[in-house]
């Protein structure tokens, strides 16, 4: 019985050894072979030079040359409203009058007191000429008259401050007061904006500020405008923002149409020089990275191990210029005639095999439009 058990054990061990040797042989053979991943499907475009206008684009905001919330200077009841919401007004037009009954009564009393001191001063001056009174008595009468006259002027100024006028010509907003309403000092009455001309404020990177000049023509567009508005650069902020390294620029527009409204979002475009040529690629062809932007160029690649040639990609770092529509200007790194990957760049690496399929191409238009427009 023991001999039979030993014989079975030997047979089992021998079988395991044969299987292990066979498996080892398979693994060794597989490890000796080089595995290559399947080629990635990509689309490509042949790089070519096109005319390129160097244009700087920026997002801007419209601001009024003059814009305020007209408010009450002194407290009081609204006695009269002389404007309608949304109307244009001229400088000095009366907008609101507050109740001044008490101030007018005080003015009457002050004028009477001033008249009395004036008569008293005239008498004292006559007596002084006859040397019937000392100089000090005349000086007191003169000071009393000046005080009474100043009191009249003070009350008149108070009455005038309760007549609220337009500080400049412009367009009124929506009325915020009603007849008989009590207004505290500083209470808002209506918005007043001078929209002709209008400012557009925007920011540009610090490396672009040297190319801009005061008086240069600028164009703004918006979905609220039927046609672009043309203006010119008026001023530059002398200080660069330390957080963004951008400089603030202000342009001025005639705004004769009145369509540029304060607070409106617009896109500003500024030509930076004469027309030149540049290699243009779809924006989808650029692999953006903190260490540098790059593209993948399709060419015949030789495997260093097998020395076989295959269709692969070479990663090429590039320097980019401006953009227009779907296109990006490549200043350096890509030569005219090279085949550049336009989609699928996120899954590529240097030396990766590719299979080009240009049945469907990414958009590459200088002025793209929505399909349903």
C-alpha positions as CSV (number, residue, x, y, z in Angstrom):
1,X,0.0,0.0,0.0
2,X,2.8,2.4,0.9
3,X,4.6,1.5,-2.4
4,X,1.5,2.4,-4.4
5,X,1.1,5.7,-2.6
6,X,4.7,6.6,-3.3
7,X,4.3,5.7,-7.0
8,X,1.2,7.9,-7.3
9,X,3.0,10.8,-5.7
10,X,5.9,10.5,-8.0
11,X,3.6,10.5,-11.1
12,X,1.8,13.6,-9.8
13,X,5.0,15.5,-9.1
14,X,6.3,14.6,-12.6
15,X,3.1,15.8,-14.2
16,X,3.3,19.1,-12.4
17,X,7.0,19.5,-13.4
18,X,6.1,18.9,-17.1
19,X,3.2,21.5,-17.0
20,X,5.4,24.1,-15.2
21,X,8.2,23.7,-17.7
22,X,5.7,24.1,-20.6
23,X,4.2,27.2,-19.1
24,X,7.6,28.7,-18.4
25,X,8.5,28.1,-22.0
26,X,5.3,29.9,-23.1
27,X,6.0,32.9,-20.9
28,X,9.6,33.1,-22.0
29,X,8.6,33.1,-25.6
30,X,6.0,35.8,-25.0
31,X,8.4,38.0,-23.1
32,X,10.9,37.8,-26.0
33,X,8.4,39.2,-28.4
34,X,7.7,43.0,-28.5
35,X,4.1,44.1,-28.1
36,X,3.0,47.2,-29.8
37,X,-0.3,49.0,-29.1
38,X,-2.8,49.3,-32.0
39,X,-2.6,52.6,-34.0
40,X,-4.8,55.5,-32.8
41,X,-7.4,56.9,-35.2
42,X,-6.8,60.6,-35.8
43,X,-7.6,63.4,-38.3
44,X,-5.0,65.5,-39.9
45,X,-4.5,68.7,-42.0
46,X,-1.6,69.8,-44.2
47,X,-0.1,73.0,-42.7
48,X,-0.2,76.0,-45.0
49,X,0.4,79.7,-44.7
50,X,-2.5,82.1,-45.0
51,X,-2.8,85.9,-44.8
52,X,-3.1,87.0,-41.2
53,X,-4.2,90.3,-39.8
54,X,-2.7,90.7,-36.3
55,X,-5.8,91.5,-34.2
56,X,-6.1,91.8,-30.5
57,X,-9.4,90.7,-29.0
58,X,-10.6,91.6,-25.5
59,X,-13.8,91.5,-23.5
60,X,-14.9,95.0,-22.5
61,X,-17.7,96.8,-20.6
62,X,-19.4,100.0,-21.6
63,X,-19.3,102.9,-19.1
64,X,-21.0,106.3,-19.2
65,X,-18.8,109.4,-19.6
66,X,-20.9,110.8,-16.7
67,X,-23.2,108.6,-14.7
68,X,-24.8,109.2,-11.3
69,X,-27.8,108.4,-9.1
70,X,-29.5,111.8,-8.6
71,X,-30.3,112.0,-4.9
72,X,-31.8,114.4,-2.4
73,X,-29.3,116.8,-0.8
74,X,-31.5,117.7,2.1
75,X,-34.5,115.9,3.6
76,X,-38.0,117.0,2.7
77,X,-41.4,116.2,1.1
78,X,-41.6,115.8,-2.7
79,X,-43.8,118.7,-3.8
80,X,-43.2,118.6,-7.6
81,X,-41.8,116.1,-10.1
82,X,-40.8,117.5,-13.5
83,X,-39.5,114.5,-15.4
84,X,-40.6,111.2,-16.9
85,X,-38.7,108.0,-16.8
86,X,-36.4,107.3,-19.8
87,X,-36.4,110.9,-21.1
88,X,-33.4,113.0,-22.1
89,X,-32.7,116.1,-20.1
90,X,-30.3,119.0,-20.4
91,X,-27.9,120.3,-17.8
92,X,-29.7,122.4,-15.2
93,X,-33.2,121.0,-15.9
94,X,-35.4,120.9,-12.7
95,X,-36.2,117.3,-11.8
96,X,-37.8,117.5,-8.4
97,X,-38.8,120.3,-6.0
98,X,-39.1,119.6,-2.3
99,X,-41.4,121.5,0.0
100,X,-39.9,124.8,1.1
101,X,-42.8,126.5,2.9
102,X,-40.9,126.7,6.2
103,X,-37.7,127.9,4.6
104,X,-39.6,130.6,2.6
105,X,-41.1,131.9,5.9
106,X,-37.7,132.0,7.5
107,X,-36.5,133.9,4.4
108,X,-39.1,136.5,4.8
109,X,-38.2,137.0,8.5
110,X,-34.5,137.1,7.6
111,X,-35.0,139.7,4.9
112,X,-37.0,141.9,7.3
113,X,-34.2,141.6,9.9
114,X,-31.7,142.5,7.2
115,X,-33.6,145.5,6.2
116,X,-33.8,146.7,9.8
117,X,-30.1,146.3,10.3
118,X,-29.5,148.1,7.0
119,X,-31.5,151.1,8.2
120,X,-29.8,151.0,11.5
121,X,-26.4,151.0,9.8
122,X,-27.3,154.0,7.7
123,X,-28.3,155.9,10.7
124,X,-25.1,155.0,12.6
125,X,-23.1,156.0,9.5
126,X,-24.8,159.4,9.5
127,X,-24.1,159.9,13.2
128,X,-20.5,158.8,12.8
129,X,-20.1,161.5,10.2
130,X,-21.2,164.1,12.7
131,X,-18.9,162.4,15.4
132,X,-22.0,161.8,17.6
133,X,-21.1,158.2,18.2
134,X,-17.9,156.3,18.6
135,X,-16.4,154.2,15.9
136,X,-17.1,151.0,17.9
137,X,-20.8,151.6,17.7
138,X,-20.7,151.9,14.0
139,X,-18.6,148.8,13.6
140,X,-21.2,146.8,15.7
141,X,-24.0,148.0,13.4
142,X,-22.0,147.1,10.3
143,X,-21.3,143.6,11.7
144,X,-25.0,143.1,12.5
145,X,-25.9,144.0,8.9
146,X,-23.4,141.5,7.5
147,X,-24.7,138.7,9.8
148,X,-28.3,139.5,8.7
149,X,-27.3,139.5,5.0
150,X,-25.4,136.2,5.5
151,X,-28.5,134.7,7.1
152,X,-30.6,135.6,4.1
153,X,-28.0,134.0,1.8
154,X,-28.0,130.8,3.9
155,X,-31.7,130.4,3.7
156,X,-31.7,131.0,-0.1
157,X,-29.0,128.4,-0.5
158,X,-31.1,125.9,1.5
159,X,-34.2,126.6,-0.7
160,X,-32.0,126.2,-3.8
161,X,-30.7,122.9,-2.5
162,X,-34.2,121.6,-2.3
163,X,-34.6,122.2,-6.0
164,X,-32.9,119.2,-7.5
165,X,-31.6,119.7,-11.1
166,X,-29.8,117.6,-13.6
167,X,-26.0,118.0,-13.1
168,X,-25.3,117.2,-16.8
169,X,-27.2,116.3,-20.0
170,X,-28.1,112.7,-20.3
171,X,-30.8,110.0,-20.3
172,X,-32.9,109.4,-17.1
173,X,-33.6,106.0,-15.8
174,X,-36.7,104.8,-13.9
175,X,-38.2,107.2,-11.4
176,X,-37.8,106.1,-7.8
177,X,-39.9,108.7,-6.0
178,X,-43.6,109.8,-5.8
179,X,-45.4,113.0,-5.0
180,X,-45.8,113.5,-1.2
181,X,-43.0,111.1,-0.4
182,X,-40.6,112.0,2.4
183,X,-37.0,111.9,1.3
184,X,-34.1,111.6,3.6
185,X,-30.8,113.2,2.9
186,X,-29.1,111.2,0.1
187,X,-32.2,109.3,-0.9
188,X,-32.1,108.1,-4.6
189,X,-34.4,109.8,-7.0
190,X,-33.5,108.6,-10.5
191,X,-30.4,107.4,-12.5
192,X,-28.9,109.8,-15.0
193,X,-26.4,108.6,-17.6
194,X,-24.6,110.5,-20.3
195,X,-24.4,107.9,-23.1
196,X,-23.1,110.2,-25.9
197,X,-20.2,109.7,-26.0
198,X,-19.6,106.4,-24.2
199,X,-16.5,104.7,-22.8
200,X,-15.5,101.0,-23.2
201,X,-13.1,99.7,-20.6
202,X,-11.2,96.5,-21.2
203,X,-7.9,94.8,-20.2
204,X,-5.0,93.5,-22.3
205,X,-1.9,91.4,-21.3
206,X,1.1,93.4,-20.3
207,X,3.1,92.2,-23.3
208,X,0.5,93.8,-25.6
209,X,0.4,97.2,-24.0
210,X,3.5,98.4,-25.9
211,X,1.8,97.8,-29.3
212,X,-1.2,100.0,-28.4
213,X,-1.3,103.7,-29.1
214,X,-3.6,106.5,-27.9
215,X,-5.9,107.4,-30.8
216,X,-5.7,104.0,-32.5
217,X,-9.0,102.9,-34.0
218,X,-10.9,100.1,-32.2
219,X,-14.1,98.2,-33.1
220,X,-16.6,96.7,-30.7
221,X,-19.3,94.2,-31.4
222,X,-22.2,92.7,-29.3
223,X,-25.3,90.7,-29.8
224,X,-27.2,93.9,-28.9
225,X,-25.7,95.8,-31.8
226,X,-26.8,95.5,-35.4
227,X,-23.4,96.7,-36.6
228,X,-20.0,97.2,-35.1
229,X,-19.3,100.5,-33.4
230,X,-16.0,102.3,-34.2
231,X,-14.1,104.3,-31.7
232,X,-10.6,105.1,-30.6
233,X,-8.3,104.5,-27.6
234,X,-8.5,107.4,-25.2
235,X,-6.4,106.4,-22.2
236,X,-4.3,103.8,-20.4
237,X,-4.1,102.9,-16.8
238,X,-0.4,103.6,-15.8
239,X,-0.3,100.7,-13.3
240,X,-0.3,97.0,-14.2
241,X,-2.5,94.8,-12.1
242,X,-0.2,92.7,-10.0
243,X,-2.6,89.8,-9.7
244,X,-3.4,89.3,-13.4
245,X,-0.5,91.2,-15.1
246,X,-3.0,93.0,-17.3
247,X,-3.3,96.7,-18.1
248,X,-6.6,98.6,-18.2
249,X,-7.4,100.5,-21.4
250,X,-10.2,102.9,-22.1
251,X,-11.7,103.7,-25.5
252,X,-14.2,106.4,-26.4
253,X,-17.1,106.1,-28.9
254,X,-19.4,108.7,-30.3
255,X,-22.4,106.3,-29.8
256,X,-24.7,108.4,-32.0
257,X,-27.1,105.4,-32.2
258,X,-27.3,105.3,-28.4
259,X,-27.1,101.5,-28.5
260,X,-24.0,101.3,-26.3
261,X,-25.5,101.3,-22.8
262,X,-23.5,101.5,-19.5
263,X,-22.8,98.1,-18.1
264,X,-23.2,96.3,-21.5
265,X,-20.8,93.5,-22.4
266,X,-18.9,94.0,-25.7
267,X,-16.1,92.3,-27.6
268,X,-13.3,94.8,-28.5
269,X,-11.1,94.1,-31.6
270,X,-8.0,96.2,-32.3
271,X,-5.7,95.8,-35.3
272,X,-2.0,95.6,-34.3
273,X,-0.3,96.3,-37.6
274,X,0.0,95.4,-41.2
275,X,-1.2,92.2,-42.8
276,X,1.3,89.2,-42.6
277,X,1.3,85.5,-43.3
278,X,1.2,82.7,-40.7
279,X,0.7,78.9,-40.5
280,X,-2.9,78.4,-39.4
281,X,-4.2,75.3,-37.6
282,X,-7.5,74.4,-36.0
283,X,-7.5,75.1,-32.3
284,X,-8.2,71.4,-31.7
285,X,-4.7,70.6,-33.0
286,X,-3.0,72.4,-30.1
287,X,-2.0,70.4,-27.0
288,X,-2.0,73.1,-24.3
289,X,0.3,72.4,-21.2
290,X,1.9,74.5,-18.5
291,X,5.4,73.5,-19.8
292,X,4.6,74.6,-23.4
293,X,2.1,74.2,-26.2
294,X,2.7,71.5,-28.8
295,X,1.3,69.7,-31.9
296,X,1.8,66.2,-33.2
297,X,3.2,65.9,-36.7
298,X,2.5,62.7,-38.7
299,X,5.6,61.2,-40.4
300,X,7.3,57.9,-41.0
301,X,8.8,56.7,-37.7
302,X,11.5,54.0,-37.3
303,X,11.2,51.6,-34.4
304,X,14.6,51.6,-32.6
305,X,14.3,47.9,-31.7
306,X,13.0,46.3,-34.8
307,X,14.2,49.0,-37.2
308,X,10.8,48.8,-38.9
309,X,9.1,51.9,-40.3
310,X,5.6,52.8,-39.5
311,X,3.2,55.7,-39.6
312,X,3.6,57.6,-36.3
313,X,3.7,61.0,-34.8
314,X,6.4,63.4,-33.6
315,X,5.6,65.9,-30.8
316,X,6.7,69.4,-31.7
317,X,6.6,72.4,-29.4
318,X,5.2,75.6,-31.0
319,X,4.9,79.3,-30.3
320,X,1.4,80.6,-30.9
321,X,0.1,83.9,-32.1
322,X,-3.4,85.3,-32.1
323,X,-6.6,83.5,-33.0
324,X,-9.6,84.1,-35.2
325,X,-12.7,81.9,-35.3
326,X,-11.6,78.3,-35.1
327,X,-8.0,79.0,-36.2
328,X,-4.8,79.7,-34.3
329,X,-1.7,81.3,-35.8
330,X,1.5,79.2,-35.3
331,X,4.5,81.5,-35.3
332,X,7.3,78.9,-35.0
333,X,7.5,75.1,-34.8
334,X,5.5,74.0,-37.8
335,X,6.6,74.2,-41.4
336,X,4.3,74.6,-44.4
337,X,3.4,71.2,-45.9
338,X,3.8,69.2,-42.7
339,X,0.8,66.9,-41.8
340,X,-0.5,67.9,-38.4
341,X,-2.9,65.9,-36.2
342,X,-6.1,68.0,-35.7
343,X,-8.2,65.7,-33.4
344,X,-7.3,63.0,-30.9
345,X,-4.2,64.8,-29.6
346,X,-5.1,64.1,-26.0
347,X,-4.5,60.3,-26.5
348,X,-1.2,60.6,-28.3
349,X,2.4,60.4,-27.2
350,X,5.7,60.9,-29.0
351,X,6.3,58.0,-31.4
352,X,2.7,56.6,-31.2
353,X,1.4,54.8,-34.3
354,X,-1.6,56.5,-35.9
355,X,-4.2,55.7,-38.5
356,X,-5.4,58.8,-40.4
357,X,-9.2,59.0,-41.1
358,X,-10.2,62.4,-42.5
359,X,-13.8,61.5,-43.2
360,X,-15.0,64.0,-40.6
361,X,-12.8,67.0,-40.0
362,X,-12.9,69.5,-37.0
363,X,-14.1,73.0,-37.9
364,X,-11.3,75.2,-39.3
365,X,-13.1,78.4,-40.3
366,X,-11.8,82.0,-39.8
367,X,-15.4,83.2,-39.3
368,X,-17.5,80.3,-37.9
369,X,-21.3,80.6,-37.7
370,X,-23.9,78.4,-36.0
371,X,-25.4,75.8,-38.2
372,X,-29.0,77.1,-37.6
373,X,-28.1,80.8,-38.2
